[in-house]
Amino acid sequence: MFKTVKICWLSFVLASFLFLFLSLNFGRQFLLPISVFTFSLLLLFFRFTVIVDEEWIEYSIGIGIVIGRYAITDVANCKVMDNLPPNKWFRHRYFKSFLFSGFNLIELHLKNGESHLLPTNAPHSLSRFISEMCRKSSTIKA
């Protein structure tokens, strides 16, 4: 089993600025609701967790409200995306991953033609582990 957790430092910065902006503009009487709102947003987006075992690649965002899962048998290949050219930084597909990882991403290509980006701290070791699990699952089937 392989597990990696990526902390989204940008969410802490954005939550701090949001808290300061709202508290300065709305005053002290709204400080508690502003604090609860900001803390709730922070809980939703503060980390990105990827767990890979023999059968599944699972990810969750924050406290686990957003959860995704891919079967190892559905993965065609996996590659590391180290250096994105600057003209791709602000495309929606890459920008949402940048919020969590900077530019440490792996790209999963599924057998049905879809591709998905997963942010991670250790893209090379995660990619090797997923590729190894894919090879094991294909040799078990054959």
KAURWO-V193284 format. One record per residue. N is the residue number from 0. RES is the residue in one letter. SS is DSSP state (hx for helix, st for strand, lp for the rest). BURIAL is + if it has 16 or more other ideal C-beta (glycine too) atoms within 10 Angstrom, else -. Layout:
n=N res=RES ss=SS burial=BURIAL
n=N res=RES ss=SS burial=BURIAL
This chain:
n=0 res=M ss=lp burial=-
n=1 res=F ss=st burial=+
n=2 res=K ss=st burial=-
n=3 res=T ss=st burial=+
n=4 res=V ss=st burial=-
n=5 res=K ss=st burial=+
n=6 res=I ss=st burial=-
n=7 res=C ss=lp burial=+
n=8 res=W ss=hx burial=-
n=9 res=L ss=hx burial=-
n=10 res=S ss=hx burial=+
n=11 res=F ss=hx burial=-
n=12 res=V ss=hx burial=-
n=13 res=L ss=hx burial=+
n=14 res=A ss=hx burial=+
n=15 res=S ss=hx burial=-
n=16 res=F ss=hx burial=-
n=17 res=L ss=hx burial=-
n=18 res=F ss=hx burial=+
n=19 res=L ss=hx burial=-
n=20 res=F ss=hx burial=-
n=21 res=L ss=hx burial=+
n=22 res=S ss=hx burial=-
n=23 res=L ss=hx burial=-
n=24 res=N ss=hx burial=-
n=25 res=F ss=hx burial=-
n=26 res=G ss=lp burial=-
n=27 res=R ss=hx burial=-
n=28 res=Q ss=hx burial=-
n=29 res=F ss=hx burial=-
n=30 res=L ss=hx burial=-
n=31 res=L ss=hx burial=-
n=32 res=P ss=hx burial=-
n=33 res=I ss=hx burial=+
n=34 res=S ss=hx burial=-
n=35 res=V ss=hx burial=-
n=36 res=F ss=hx burial=-
n=37 res=T ss=hx burial=+
n=38 res=F ss=hx burial=-
n=39 res=S ss=hx burial=-
n=40 res=L ss=hx burial=+
n=41 res=L ss=hx burial=+
n=42 res=L ss=hx burial=-
n=43 res=L ss=hx burial=-
n=44 res=F ss=hx burial=+
n=45 res=F ss=lp burial=+
n=46 res=R ss=st burial=+
n=47 res=F ss=st burial=+
n=48 res=T ss=st burial=+
n=49 res=V ss=st burial=+
n=50 res=I ss=st burial=-
n=51 res=V ss=st burial=+
n=52 res=D ss=lp burial=-
n=53 res=E ss=lp burial=-
n=54 res=E ss=lp burial=-
n=55 res=W ss=st burial=-
n=56 res=I ss=st burial=+
n=57 res=E ss=st burial=-
n=58 res=Y ss=st burial=+
n=59 res=S ss=st burial=+
n=60 res=I ss=st burial=+
n=61 res=G ss=lp burial=+
n=62 res=I ss=lp burial=-
n=63 res=G ss=lp burial=-
n=64 res=I ss=lp burial=-
n=65 res=V ss=st burial=-
n=66 res=I ss=st burial=-
n=67 res=G ss=st burial=-
n=68 res=R ss=st burial=-
n=69 res=Y ss=st burial=+
n=70 res=A ss=st burial=-
n=71 res=I ss=hx burial=+
n=72 res=T ss=hx burial=-
n=73 res=D ss=hx burial=-
n=74 res=V ss=st burial=+
n=75 res=A ss=st burial=-
n=76 res=N ss=st burial=-
n=77 res=C ss=st burial=+
n=78 res=K ss=st burial=-
n=79 res=V ss=st burial=+
n=80 res=M ss=st burial=+
n=81 res=D ss=lp burial=-
n=82 res=N ss=lp burial=-
n=83 res=L ss=lp burial=-
n=84 res=P ss=lp burial=-
n=85 res=P ss=hx burial=-
n=86 res=N ss=hx burial=-
n=87 res=K ss=hx burial=-
n=88 res=W ss=lp burial=-
n=89 res=F ss=lp burial=-
n=90 res=R ss=lp burial=-
n=91 res=H ss=hx burial=-
n=92 res=R ss=hx burial=-
n=93 res=Y ss=hx burial=-
n=94 res=F ss=hx burial=-
n=95 res=K ss=hx burial=-
n=96 res=S ss=hx burial=+
n=97 res=F ss=hx burial=+
n=98 res=L ss=hx burial=-
n=99 res=F ss=hx burial=+
n=100 res=S ss=hx burial=+
n=101 res=G ss=lp burial=-
n=102 res=F ss=lp burial=-
n=103 res=N ss=lp burial=+
n=104 res=L ss=st burial=+
n=105 res=I ss=st burial=+
n=106 res=E ss=st burial=+
n=107 res=L ss=st burial=+
n=108 res=H ss=st burial=-
n=109 res=L ss=st burial=-
n=110 res=K ss=lp burial=-
n=111 res=N ss=lp burial=-
n=112 res=G ss=lp burial=-
n=113 res=E ss=lp burial=-
n=114 res=S ss=st burial=-
n=115 res=H ss=st burial=+
n=116 res=L ss=st burial=+
n=117 res=L ss=st burial=+
n=118 res=P ss=st burial=+
n=119 res=T ss=lp burial=+
n=120 res=N ss=lp burial=-
n=121 res=A ss=lp burial=+
n=122 res=P ss=hx burial=+
n=123 res=H ss=hx burial=-
n=124 res=S ss=hx burial=-
n=125 res=L ss=hx burial=+
n=126 res=S ss=hx burial=+
n=127 res=R ss=hx burial=-
n=128 res=F ss=hx burial=+
n=129 res=I ss=hx burial=+
n=130 res=S ss=hx burial=-
n=131 res=E ss=hx burial=-
n=132 res=M ss=hx burial=+
n=133 res=C ss=hx burial=+
n=134 res=R ss=hx burial=-
n=135 res=K ss=hx burial=-
n=136 res=S ss=hx burial=+
n=137 res=S ss=hx burial=-
n=138 res=T ss=hx burial=-
n=139 res=I ss=hx burial=-
n=140 res=K ss=hx burial=-
n=141 res=A ss=lp burial=-
